[in-house]
Amino acid sequence: MCGIVGLHLRTPTLYPRLGELLTGMLCEMSERGADSAGVAVYGDPVWSPPGSATVSLLETGVTPAELADALEPRLSCDITVHEVGATQLVSAHCDVEVLRDAVAAALPHALVAGFGADLAVLKGVGHPRELAMAYGLPQAQGWQGVGHTRMATESAVTPAGCHPYAVGPDQCLVHNGSFANHATIRRELQRRGIAFDSENDTEVGARFVAQALADGYDIETALKHLCAEFDGFYTLVVSHRDSFAVVRDAIACKPAVIAETDDWVAIASEYRALVELPGIESAHLFEPAPERIYAWTR
């Protein structure tokens, strides 16, 4: 059992409240998973400065100053490093792939938790409320956020095993449930040269979707392929800097509720995570149907 939440803001006047609203949603899901938690935040001007690429790192083993010094010879641009809880956010005015490759070369043992032009990914082991406060999540800004509280069932409780899984540029995935045939699909992806950071079944789903998007499919087609290939029970939220999508398995085993207003779209594993959102009393509320893909674009 895990808890997932997601919030896609349509009204710019709400952007300064993204972190505040996401914190409330995440903490309401603590009882569904209290061993670890993570969030993906799109558009915070400190965590992912406008015009910059940002890479989210865990387990670097170095200080922010040492990290900047290690990258400086590899990049011909200014580098900034923000330490947010256990995560180090590295930003630079360059292509995101260039920054990610420089980080991998300088710190080959560090865990890349996410990368993109507008994305910061923060995740760690511990109670969701304590982690949210350590991140300073209530002060975050932006137009979109996704969160996850984990109750581990099939892999270690480590930062690498936490959600969100953000394995493509400006992409992330959170998951409540389990994939029964993840080992088979993992081997197929490995034969294509795709490397993995954990034994978590969710990472297999994330890398499957990221590869489908890299192959040129849109998010709805990518998720249709996932539904066809993966066995198990799941509710998934997949986000990109400009989109937000939800899908459930064929029998809709795992709980989910979507709320929509003119100002925002939100999803949570349980309704109680939505009750403090502004205008919830007039929101359109519904349970997503089995294997139907719901997607919204910024």
Order of alpha helices (4+ residues) and beta strands (2+ residues): beta-alpha-beta-beta-alpha-beta-beta-alpha-beta-beta-alpha-beta-beta-alpha-alpha-alpha-beta-beta-beta-beta-beta-beta
